[in-house]
């Protein structure tokens, strides 16, 4: 899907320190400037745990390392802290933020509440391989931070592309190059393939095509797609959009009506009637963090990427809720099996069984009406049209 760039190439971070994220904070304290483009704004970090200084700026509250896990558990409050959580953890290459959160929490989406943030940078959730995480006590509450939980002014360059991603990138890499959602309004005036210059029935890479309705002052390179199934909201019947499946990419050779274009890529057969859409230039940002939605959400699973029917861990699903419903990248939702209707073995008619929790998903891509999420864990089989909603803490 366009130019995939999970590591945000070209962006750098000039401020970080000897010990994990606390080091990032220290760099600012040492007077180092953070490039505003080098920190993600894909989702807002939680409120800072800091006290104001005399000058009005935030200063770090003293953090003391936890002596034993029993102390940490007793002071965890509403956090679902695991009894086997490590007091110290060395971040490894291949880790994800969700995986690390799972070492500490039964509900990894509580990560923003566990992480100690003194509010000096936009996103304190950047973690790097080789750095150490430590459980600490802050104002009597269990928190997780970097190093010893104190600021140590020491500067070294650490680009964002080396930061641990929120979710396993390999699990979504193929999807990011795959179908995208387009609305009926977007399709209304799109250019389309009329025929092939060599009178072929289908086309592939290096074949020339005729294209109608290409804008004269538009881009020279376009994505070629075939329009798949509509996304229909099962609750309202609203058509949320249509699946646009990539068949190739084309480059303008000669403008006209029709225009002449050449297929530069062709992962699938291109046919007459295929539509042309602007190339998706979105760079995927993986430096968001898991968090519950800010408001109650009730939605349904629309599709499973790859045409599957049974949903399992690391499957990609679409849901009928998007940014207009308050979702953003990193939003975590619980999956619930819809209550099945079964025959009453001793009576007449049907019995509706109660819903059962089936797992968790994390949203990684959002459009106004539809979002895409990665299933992070599954406790029982889930299916298309099963429900998603705001998660509840363990035991509730």
Secondary structure by P-SEA (a helix, b strand, c coil): ccccccccccccccccccccaaaaaaaaaaccccccccccccccccccccccccccbbbbccccccccaaaaaaaccccccccccccbbbbcccccaaaaaaacccccccccccccccccccccccccccbbbbbbbcccbbbbbcccccccbbbbbbccccccccccccccccccccbbbbccccccbbbbbcccccccccccccbbbbbcccccccccbbbbbbbcccccccccccccbbbbbbcbbbbbccccccbbbbbccccccccccccccccccbbbbccbbbbccccbbbbbbcccccccccccccbbbbccccccccccccbbbbbbccccccccccccbbbbbcccccbbbbbccccccbbbbccccccccccccbbbcccccccc
